[in-house]
């Protein structure tokens, strides 16, 4: 069910400890090979990091987050969903349920080699995937949603153009091109309906209260408006909300601040976690603001 890439590992030393970056190939439930990188610090405690729409394991903020956990001597695994990056399969618009099952295959494999999955972390569409996973399987107790979209019916016109629903009904598909007019991917009616019938609200209500969830969102996100972040806070029982002032969708100029917040939440003792929910940070607060998870004043 899995194989390790030949000659694909490298070693680093952090604080006199050896870190191994190991390329792993894990087969999903459809027989497709998913490619990922295990940051092995020597600890079996492992977090799994999921990328967003048409992204990959090698993009920010996935790399930065893995690096921060590595420095804290916590192992992590970042991988490409089927049809993305190095993984097999064809890219599909929507595909939320399939990506949940990809994540399931990854976690089952890692647990099968005696790794303790301590958290699942997702950026953008990956944020939705980790929440949908938590709602369905309930076997991970720390979840981080970075820039996820609550209203999945929004943002479609920006990618597919006006009257996309009419055109897809007439032709069965819509082709998406980049700004230079080069074809990028095809959206079928089936894949569009996969997105439109994925219910984030229902999933949030289904996440068990013992599952700790953090949502991090940038105030200057032009892909998913920051107001959507508060919707997760309204509907998830055990939830923290952190808004990073000035940050865009990928936290381009706020990578260290984002990774510090995620790591701090992960390391936070749940018994000391207060019951109220939100924190807001600014550029000036930077690393300091990532440590305490207190109510917004």
C-alpha positions in Angstrom: 0.0 0.0 0.0 3.0 2.3 0.4 6.6 2.7 -0.7 9.5 5.0 0.1 11.2 6.9 -2.7 14.7 5.8 -3.4 17.5 8.2 -2.6 14.9 10.8 -1.7 15.8 11.5 1.9 18.1 14.2 3.3 19.4 15.0 6.7 19.8 18.1 8.7 20.9 18.9 12.2 18.9 21.1 14.5 20.1 21.6 18.1 22.4 18.7 17.7 19.5 16.4 16.7 19.3 14.8 13.3 16.2 15.7 11.2 15.3 13.4 8.3 13.3 14.6 5.3 11.9 11.4 3.8 9.8 11.2 0.6 6.9 8.8 1.1 4.4 7.5 -1.5 1.1 6.3 0.0 -1.7 4.7 -2.0 -5.2 6.2 -1.6 -8.5 4.2 -1.8 -8.6 4.7 -5.6 -5.2 3.1 -6.1 -3.5 6.5 -6.8 -0.1 7.2 -5.4 0.0 10.3 -3.1 3.5 11.8 -2.7 4.6 13.5 0.5 7.5 14.5 2.6 7.9 13.3 6.2 9.9 15.7 8.4 11.1 13.1 10.9 12.5 14.6 14.1 12.7 11.3 15.9 9.4 11.9 17.6 6.4 9.7 16.8 4.2 12.7 17.5 3.2 13.9 14.0 1.1 16.6 12.4 -0.3 16.4 8.9 -0.3 19.5 6.7 -2.8 19.9 3.8 -2.5 22.3 0.9 -5.2 24.3 -0.9 -6.8 24.6 -4.3 -4.4 23.9 -7.2 -1.5 24.1 -4.8 1.1 21.6 -3.4 3.0 20.5 -0.4 5.9 22.7 -1.5 4.1 26.0 -1.4 3.8 28.5 1.5 2.5 28.3 4.1 2.9 24.5 4.2 6.7 24.6 4.1 6.9 27.3 6.8 4.6 25.5 9.2 6.6 22.2 8.7 9.8 24.1 9.4 8.4 25.6 12.7 7.3 22.2 13.9 10.6 20.8 13.0 12.4 23.3 15.1 10.1 22.4 18.0 11.2 18.7 17.4 7.7 17.7 16.3 7.5 15.5 13.2 5.2 16.6 10.3 4.0 15.2 7.0 3.0 17.4 4.1 1.6 15.8 1.0 -0.1 16.4 -2.4 -3.7 15.5 -2.9 -4.5 13.3 -5.9 -4.3 15.3 -9.1 -2.0 18.0 -7.5 1.8 18.4 -7.3 3.6 15.1 -7.6 0.6 12.8 -6.8 -1.1 10.6 -9.3 -4.7 11.3 -10.6 -6.3 14.0 -12.6 -7.1 17.4 -11.1 -10.8 17.8 -10.3 -12.6 21.0 -9.3 -14.6 20.5 -6.1 -13.4 17.0 -4.9 -13.8 17.8 -1.2 -15.0 14.3 -0.3 -12.3 12.6 -2.3 -9.7 14.8 -0.6 -11.1 13.8 2.8 -10.5 10.2 1.8 -7.0 11.0 0.6 -6.3 12.4 4.1 -7.9 9.3 5.6 -5.4 7.1 3.6 -2.5 9.2 4.7 -3.5 9.0 8.4 -4.1 5.3 8.3 -0.7 4.7 6.7 1.1 6.8 9.3 -0.7 5.2 12.1 0.2 1.8 10.6 3.9 2.7 11.0 3.3 3.7 14.7 3.0 7.4 14.3 0.8 9.4 16.7 -1.3 11.9 14.7 -1.5 14.9 17.0 -3.1 17.4 14.6 -4.3 18.0 11.0 -3.6 21.4 9.5 -5.1 22.7 6.3 -4.7 25.9 4.3 -7.5 27.4 2.1 -9.4 24.4 0.6 -7.2 22.2 2.8 -8.8 24.0 5.8 -12.2 22.8 4.6 -10.9 19.3 4.1 -9.5 19.0 7.7 -12.8 20.3 9.1 -14.8 17.8 7.0 -12.4 15.1 8.1 -12.9 15.9 11.7 -16.7 16.0 11.3 -16.7 12.5 9.7 -14.0 10.5 11.4 -13.6 12.1 14.9 -10.2 10.5 15.5 -8.0 13.7 15.6 -8.4 16.1 18.5 -6.5 19.2 17.2 -7.5 20.8 13.9 -6.2 24.0 12.3 -8.2 25.7 9.6 -6.2 28.4 7.8 -8.1 30.7 5.4 -10.9 28.2 4.9 -14.1 29.1 3.1 -17.4 28.8 5.0 -19.8 29.7 2.2 -18.7 27.3 -0.6 -21.2 28.9 -3.0 -19.1 32.0 -3.0 -15.9 32.7 -5.0 -17.0 30.5 -8.0 -17.9 33.3 -10.4 -14.4 34.8 -9.9 -12.9 31.6 -11.3 -15.5 30.5 -13.8 -16.9 33.8 -15.0 -20.4 35.2 -15.2 -23.3 32.9 -16.0 -21.1 29.9 -15.2 -24.1 27.8 -14.0 -26.1 28.4 -17.2 -23.0 27.6 -19.4 -22.2 24.5 -17.5 -25.8 23.3 -17.8 -25.7 23.9 -21.5 -22.3 22.4 -22.3 -21.7 20.1 -19.4 -18.4 21.8 -18.6 -16.6 25.2 -18.3 -13.0 25.5 -19.3 -10.8 27.9 -17.1 -7.9 29.8 -18.6 -5.3 32.0 -17.1 -4.8 35.7 -17.8 -2.8 34.9 -20.9 -5.7 32.7 -22.3 -3.9 29.4 -21.7 -6.1 26.5 -20.7 -5.7 25.5 -17.0 -8.4 23.1 -16.1 -12.0 21.9 -16.9 -14.9 22.2 -14.5 -17.6 19.6 -15.1 -21.2 19.9 -13.9 -20.5 16.9 -11.5 -17.4 18.5 -10.0 -19.2 21.9 -9.6 -22.1 20.1 -7.8 -19.6 18.4 -5.5 -18.6 21.8 -4.2 -22.1 23.2 -4.1 -23.4 20.2 -2.1 -20.5 20.3 0.4 -22.0 21.8 3.5 -19.5 23.5 5.8 -22.2 24.6 8.2 -23.4 21.0 8.8 -19.8 19.8 9.1 -18.9 22.4 11.7 -21.9 21.3 13.9 -20.8 17.7 13.6 -17.3 18.2 15.0 -17.1 16.8 18.5 -16.7 19.2 21.4 -13.5 17.3 22.5 -11.9 18.4 19.2 -10.0 21.6 19.5 -10.2 23.8 16.4 -8.3 26.9 15.5 -9.2 29.2 12.6 -6.6 31.7 11.4 -7.5 34.3 8.8 -5.9 37.4 7.4 -7.7 40.6 7.5 -6.6 41.5 4.0 -7.6 38.2 2.4 -8.9 38.9 -1.1 -9.7 35.3 -2.0 -11.9 34.4 1.1 -13.3 37.4 2.9 -12.2 37.7 6.6 -15.9 37.7 7.7 -16.2 34.0 6.8 -13.8 33.2 9.6 -16.3 34.2 12.2 -18.8 31.8 10.8 -16.6 28.9 11.9 -16.4 30.4 15.4 -20.2 30.5 15.6 -20.8 26.9 14.7 -17.8 24.8 16.1 -18.2 24.0 19.8 -14.5 24.1 20.8 -13.1 26.9 18.7 -10.5 29.6 18.7 -10.4 32.4 16.2 -7.2 34.4 15.3 -7.2 37.3 12.9 -3.9 38.5 11.6 -4.0 42.2 10.7 -2.8 43.0 7.1 -2.3 39.3 6.1 -3.4 38.1 2.7 -4.8 34.7 1.7 -1.4 33.0 1.8 0.1 35.1 4.6 2.8 36.1 2.2 4.4 38.7 4.5 3.2 37.0 7.7 4.6 33.5 7.4 6.5 33.5 10.7 3.5 35.0 12.6 1.1 32.4 11.1 3.4 29.5 11.9 4.1 30.7 15.4 0.3 31.0 16.1 -0.3 27.5 14.8 2.5 26.0 16.8 1.4 27.8 20.0 -2.1 26.5 19.6 -0.8 23.0 19.1 1.4 23.2 22.2 -1.3 24.8 24.4 -2.5 22.7 27.3 -6.2 22.2 26.8 -6.8 22.3 30.6 -5.5 25.8 30.7 -7.4 26.9 27.6 -10.0 29.5 28.5 -13.6 29.0 27.3 -13.9 32.3 25.4 -12.9 32.4 21.9 -11.1 35.0 19.8 -7.7 36.8 19.5 -6.7 39.5 17.1 -3.1 40.2 16.2 -1.3 43.1 14.5 1.9 43.4 12.5 3.6 45.0 15.5 2.6 42.1 17.9 4.3 39.6 15.6 5.7 36.6 17.6 4.6 37.8 21.0 1.0 37.9 20.0 1.0 34.2 19.0 1.6 32.9 22.5 -1.4 33.7 24.6 -4.9 32.5 23.4 -7.1 35.0 25.2 -10.4 36.7 24.5 -10.5 39.7 22.2 -11.1 42.9 24.0 
